[in-house]
Amino acid sequence: MSRHSARSAGHTRHHEHSSSNRVLRTFTFVLTPFLISVIICSILVIALAKPYGKIKPYFDMAFSAGQGNTIEENVASLNKYKDDDAPLQIKDIEMEDGEVHTMIYPYVGDLYAHINCKNAGMNDIPVYSGTLDDILARGAAWYNGSVYIGHVGNVVIAGHNHTDFYHLPQCEVGDEVTLETDYCKLTYIVREKVVFQDTDLTYVRPTEDDILTMYTCWNNGRLGMSDKRLAVICDCVSREWKEVKQKQ
């Protein structure tokens, strides 16, 4: 082989080696950051999975704000717990004072009432009949082991602390609370606030007192589940009865 041919072959091998190095460097520069990104993202997903489960309700509350009553109206008209043509349960009852008033008794899942406590920032909170999980996801829930709204006794209403009853801790003794249905409006004054264990049924039992008990999970402002409950107990100070048409 001539000297010129040897130089040409060496140059060719050098060029091929340089080209291979460039391809390898390019591949390394592109692939390495990609792989690192995938690894970091995977670690973040795994690390944040549990905390996200705890804070998700707060995101739901934030992003659902400002939507008005659209969701409430939709679920109120689509109650899976009763037939669409189920008749209204209207009944005249004689109250303790001897007066007769007309009440509408709810089916499970019905939109039953609205709660307001302006001082605590609780405005037109929907109250549904029944305390099943999917009902509590819609709004506050009337416990059907308590008295019907309008009857004398302990009306018990529960709500999630991260959504509808988020402002319940802001209720203070002396605040006015209204509970309004299609047949009456009750006005209450907050008597006391108590924290109790979830196994304690003292505050949800029937009483002879004419009261409203609203309760929610209590974790003192921290995220996550809790085995404690906060109850706001209110005394009834007035009832305003409405005219109810027998056919609606």
C-alpha positions in Angstrom: 0.0 0.0 0.0 1.3 3.5 -0.9 1.9 6.2 1.6 -1.0 8.2 0.1 -3.4 5.3 0.3 -2.4 4.7 4.0 -3.1 8.4 4.8 -6.5 8.2 3.0 -7.5 5.1 4.9 -6.4 6.6 8.2 -8.4 9.8 7.4 -11.5 7.7 6.6 -11.2 5.8 9.8 -10.8 9.0 11.8 -13.8 10.6 10.1 -15.9 7.5 10.8 -14.7 7.5 14.4 -15.5 11.2 14.8 -18.9 10.7 13.3 -19.7 7.9 15.6 -18.6 10.0 18.6 -20.8 12.9 17.5 -23.8 10.5 17.2 -23.0 9.0 20.6 -22.7 12.5 22.2 -25.9 13.7 20.6 -27.7 10.6 21.7 -26.3 10.9 25.2 -27.2 14.6 25.5 -30.8 14.0 24.4 -31.5 10.7 26.0 -29.9 11.3 29.4 -32.0 14.4 30.3 -35.1 12.5 29.1 -34.3 9.5 31.3 -33.5 11.8 34.3 -36.8 13.6 33.8 -38.8 10.4 33.7 -37.1 9.2 36.8 -37.7 12.5 38.7 -41.4 12.6 37.6 -41.9 9.0 38.7 -40.4 9.7 42.1 -42.6 12.9 42.4 -45.8 11.0 41.5 -45.0 8.3 44.0 -44.1 10.8 46.7 -47.1 13.0 46.2 -49.7 10.3 45.7 -50.6 10.1 49.4 -50.5 13.8 50.2 -52.6 14.5 47.2 -55.3 12.2 48.5 -55.5 14.3 51.6 -55.6 17.7 49.9 -57.7 16.8 46.9 -60.9 17.8 48.6 -59.5 21.3 49.1 -58.7 21.5 45.4 -62.2 20.4 44.6 -63.6 23.1 46.8 -61.4 25.7 45.2 -62.1 24.8 41.6 -65.9 24.4 42.2 -66.2 27.9 43.7 -68.1 30.3 41.6 -70.1 27.6 39.8 -73.3 28.8 41.4 -76.1 26.3 42.0 -75.7 24.4 38.7 -74.5 21.2 40.2 -77.1 21.4 43.0 -79.9 21.9 40.6 -78.8 19.0 38.4 -78.6 16.5 41.3 -81.8 17.8 42.8 -83.7 16.8 39.7 -82.0 13.4 39.3 -82.6 11.5 42.6 -81.6 7.9 42.1 -83.2 6.9 45.3 -86.8 7.5 44.2 -88.9 7.2 41.1 -89.2 10.3 38.9 -93.0 10.2 39.3 -93.0 9.6 43.0 -95.7 11.9 44.6 -94.9 14.6 47.1 -95.3 13.4 50.7 -97.5 16.2 52.0 -99.2 15.9 55.4 -101.0 18.2 57.8 -99.7 17.9 61.3 -100.8 19.3 64.6 -98.0 21.0 66.5 -97.5 21.1 70.2 -99.3 24.4 70.4 -102.4 22.9 68.8 -101.9 24.7 65.5 -102.1 22.6 62.2 -99.4 23.1 59.6 -98.6 21.5 56.3 -95.2 19.7 55.9 -93.5 18.0 53.0 -91.7 14.9 54.0 -88.5 14.2 51.9 -87.4 11.0 50.2 -83.8 9.9 50.7 -81.7 12.0 48.4 -84.1 14.9 48.1 -82.9 18.5 48.3 -84.5 19.2 51.7 -83.5 22.6 53.0 -80.9 25.4 53.0 -78.7 26.6 55.8 -77.5 30.2 56.4 -75.2 31.7 59.0 -74.0 35.0 57.6 -71.6 35.7 60.5 -69.7 32.5 59.7 -69.8 32.8 55.9 -72.3 29.9 55.5 -74.5 31.0 52.6 -77.4 28.9 51.2 -75.8 25.6 51.9 -77.9 22.8 50.4 -79.2 20.2 52.8 -80.1 16.8 51.4 -82.1 14.0 53.0 -80.0 11.1 54.2 -76.3 10.7 55.2 -75.1 8.3 52.5 -71.6 9.1 51.1 -72.8 10.2 47.7 -75.4 12.4 49.3 -72.8 14.0 51.5 -70.7 14.7 48.4 -73.6 16.9 47.1 -74.0 19.0 50.2 -74.8 18.9 53.9 -77.0 16.0 55.0 -80.0 15.7 57.3 -79.7 12.7 59.5 -82.9 10.8 59.1 -82.6 9.4 62.7 -83.3 12.9 63.9 -86.6 14.8 63.8 -88.0 16.2 60.6 -87.4 19.9 60.1 -90.3 21.7 61.6 -91.0 19.2 64.4 -89.8 20.0 67.9 -86.7 18.1 68.8 -83.1 17.7 67.7 -82.6 18.3 64.0 -79.2 16.9 63.1 -77.3 17.9 60.0 -73.8 16.7 59.0 -71.4 18.1 56.4 -67.8 17.7 55.2 -65.3 20.0 56.8 -63.5 20.6 53.5 -66.5 21.6 51.5 -70.0 22.7 52.7 -69.2 22.9 56.5 -65.7 24.4 55.9 -66.9 27.5 57.7 -68.8 25.8 60.5 -65.9 26.4 63.0 -66.4 30.1 62.5 -69.9 29.9 64.1 -69.8 31.6 67.4 -72.2 31.6 70.4 -75.0 34.1 69.7 -74.8 33.9 65.9 -78.1 33.5 64.0 -78.7 30.4 61.9 -81.6 29.9 59.6 -82.8 26.6 58.2 -85.4 26.9 55.4 -87.5 24.3 53.6 -90.3 24.6 51.1 -92.8 24.6 54.0 -91.2 26.5 56.8 -88.3 28.6 57.9 -86.7 28.1 61.3 -84.4 30.6 63.0 -81.9 29.4 65.6 -79.3 31.1 67.9 -76.0 29.3 68.5 -75.9 28.0 72.1 -72.5 26.2 72.3 -69.7 24.5 70.4 -68.4 21.1 71.5 -65.7 18.7 70.3 -66.4 15.0 70.8 -65.2 11.6 69.6 -66.9 10.1 66.5 -68.1 7.2 68.7 -70.0 9.5 71.0 -73.6 9.6 70.0 -74.7 12.0 72.7 -75.2 15.0 70.3 -77.1 13.2 67.6 -79.6 11.4 69.8 -83.3 12.6 70.0 -83.9 15.3 72.6 -86.9 17.1 74.0 -85.1 20.4 73.4 -86.0 22.3 70.3 -82.5 22.5 68.8 -80.4 22.2 65.6 -77.1 20.3 65.8 -74.7 20.8 62.9 -71.5 18.8 63.0 -68.4 18.0 61.0 -65.0 16.4 61.2 -62.6 18.3 63.5 -58.9 18.3 63.0 -58.1 21.8 64.2 -57.3 23.1 60.8 -55.0 20.3 59.7 -55.3 18.2 56.6 -56.5 14.6 56.7 -59.0 12.4 58.5 -59.9 12.8 62.2 -61.7 10.7 64.8 -63.1 13.9 66.4 -66.2 15.9 65.5 -67.1 19.5 66.0 -70.8 20.2 66.8 -72.5 23.6 66.8 -75.7 23.4 68.8 -78.4 26.0 68.3 -81.7 26.8 70.1 -84.8 27.4 68.0 -86.2 30.9 68.5 -88.9 31.1 65.8 -90.8 29.2 63.1 -92.3 30.7 60.0 -94.7 28.4 58.2 -95.4 28.7 54.5 -98.5 28.0 52.5 -98.0 24.6 50.7 -100.1 23.7 47.7 -101.3 20.2 47.7 -100.4 19.7 44.1 -97.0 21.0 42.9 
